[in-house]
Amino acid sequence: MSLESLLNGLPFVEHLGIEIDAAEDGYAKGRVELTPELSSVPGRRIAHGGVAYSLADTVGGASVMSLHYAPTPTVDMRIDYLAPGQNDLVAEAEVVRDGNSVAVTDVEIRDVEGTHVADARGVFKTGGGDGETAWGTGSPELAER
């Protein structure tokens, strides 16, 4: 099973309609269709900030997972909202530091028309502790890669 397939099958990712298109070598790309349910304004297509944040968190995590092939829970994420997203959103993430216990990734979100909607920086747990996470000791699907 590919990393993209595994990530696209996560319940929350499926619920929001996020799709991971690429996750390889510290880079990931994903998108979400801006449906009426994801709008923050009744009768208009304006992406709720939580949608952009969830997309950034998911794609940022995918970029880190592409290096570690293990769960990489979010430690911290900050986001700067730059413009309203009025169309489907696309996020690209790149790992800028991959350390022994945490990795840092930068995420850029644009809408499909090219409007720069948001920038985010995420910190994800990559090691330390006794190997246990909230998700268990690892994913058999990831170990098969």
C-alpha positions as MATLAB code, in Angstrom:
seq = 'MSLESLLNGLPFVEHLGIEIDAAEDGYAKGRVELTPELSSVPGRRIAHGGVAYSLADTVGGASVMSLHYAPTPTVDMRIDYLAPGQNDLVAEAEVVRDGNSVAVTDVEIRDVEGTHVADARGVFKTGGGDGETAWGTGSPELAER';
ca = [
       0.000    0.000    0.000;
       1.363    3.432   -0.907;
       1.729    6.163    1.682;
      -0.742    8.277   -0.281;
      -3.351    5.486   -0.169;
      -2.836    4.992    3.553;
      -3.211    8.713    4.279;
      -6.239    9.081    2.003;
      -7.933    6.293    3.992;
      -7.712    8.084    7.352;
     -11.242    8.753    8.695;
     -10.773   12.499    9.279;
      -9.083   12.989    5.904;
     -11.940   11.160    4.186;
     -14.536   13.138    6.158;
     -13.129   16.493    5.015;
     -12.491   15.275    1.481;
      -8.740   15.934    1.615;
      -6.754   14.033   -1.005;
      -3.009   13.478   -0.771;
      -1.622   13.458   -4.313;
       2.079   13.028   -3.487;
       4.200   12.138   -0.459;
       7.841   11.402   -1.181;
      11.321   12.430   -0.029;
      10.150   15.078    2.453;
       7.629   16.644    0.059;
       3.859   16.292   -0.027;
       1.006   17.784   -1.991;
      -2.698   17.584   -1.269;
      -5.972   19.268   -2.015;
      -9.508   19.697   -0.795;
     -12.644   20.547   -2.719;
     -14.370   23.585   -1.252;
     -17.878   22.202   -0.800;
     -20.712   24.251    0.747;
     -20.212   22.370    4.042;
     -16.627   23.654    4.304;
     -17.544   27.318    3.773;
     -17.543   29.803    6.628;
     -20.155   32.053    4.957;
     -23.679   30.800    4.168;
     -24.397   30.888    0.441;
     -20.796   31.691   -0.531;
     -17.610   29.727   -1.114;
     -15.208   31.059    1.520;
     -13.024   28.370    3.087;
     -13.356   28.132    6.859;
      -9.989   28.685    8.540;
     -10.204   25.234   10.088;
     -10.308   23.678    6.631;
      -7.088   25.425    5.605;
      -5.504   24.465    8.937;
      -6.562   20.823    8.612;
      -5.211   20.696    5.062;
      -1.884   22.206    6.217;
      -1.643   19.776    9.149;
      -2.456   16.749    6.983;
      -0.114   17.636    4.112;
       2.645   18.756    6.495;
       2.379   15.463    8.362;
       2.472   13.575    5.066;
       5.746   15.262    4.129;
       7.323   14.088    7.404;
       5.808   10.601    7.145;
       7.363   10.279    3.693;
      10.759   10.312    5.415;
       9.944    8.162    8.455;
       7.183    5.768    7.353;
       5.758    5.890   10.869;
       3.117    7.976   12.656;
       4.390   11.531   13.166;
       1.982   13.321   15.509;
       1.746   17.097   15.389;
       3.575   18.871   18.202;
       2.841   22.437   17.087;
       1.539   24.294   14.073;
       1.121   27.957   13.341;
      -0.630   29.411   10.340;
      -0.804   32.841    8.752;
      -4.002   33.459    6.806;
      -3.228   35.727    3.853;
      -6.413   35.826    1.750;
      -9.812   34.171    1.703;
      -9.881   30.870   -0.151;
     -12.774   31.041   -2.574;
     -12.036   27.918   -4.611;
     -10.672   24.429   -4.024;
      -7.464   24.541   -1.974;
      -4.069   23.008   -2.779;
      -1.258   22.639   -0.231;
       2.401   21.828   -0.777;
       4.691   20.956    2.128;
       8.427   20.502    2.404;
      10.436   19.303    5.377;
      12.972   22.015    6.268;
      14.529   20.166    9.236;
      14.456   16.484   10.058;
      15.870   15.913   13.532;
      16.144   12.939   15.875;
      13.006   13.790   17.805;
      11.124   16.367   15.709;
      10.829   17.522   12.118;
       9.811   20.961   10.870;
       7.854   21.473    7.676;
       6.718   24.562    5.768;
       3.331   24.467    4.051;
       1.971   26.814    1.404;
      -1.751   26.857    0.625;
      -3.172   28.351   -2.556;
      -6.544   28.064   -4.166;
      -6.796   26.541   -7.644;
      -6.896   30.043   -9.143;
      -3.442   30.725   -7.645;
      -4.463   32.996   -4.764;
      -1.984   32.594   -1.889;
      -4.357   31.710    0.958;
      -2.054   30.767    3.848;
       1.413   29.773    5.017;
       1.982   27.361    7.887;
       4.895   25.878    9.788;
       4.443   22.583   11.570;
       6.513   20.635   14.070;
       5.993   16.858   14.115;
       7.261   14.195   16.519;
       9.666   11.779   14.834;
      11.378    9.939   17.667;
      12.250    9.729   21.319;
      10.333    8.019   24.078;
       9.899    4.258   24.091;
       8.547    3.925   20.560;
       4.902    3.946   21.617;
       2.514    6.547   20.225;
      -1.204    7.116   20.503;
      -1.438    5.013   17.327;
       0.553    2.069   18.715;
       4.053    1.013   17.751;
       3.689    1.563   14.024;
       1.653    0.709   10.992;
       2.036   -2.689    9.306;
       1.088   -1.016    6.017;
       3.957    1.448    6.350;
       6.395   -1.258    7.369;
       5.605   -3.132    4.121;
       6.757   -0.309    1.875;
];
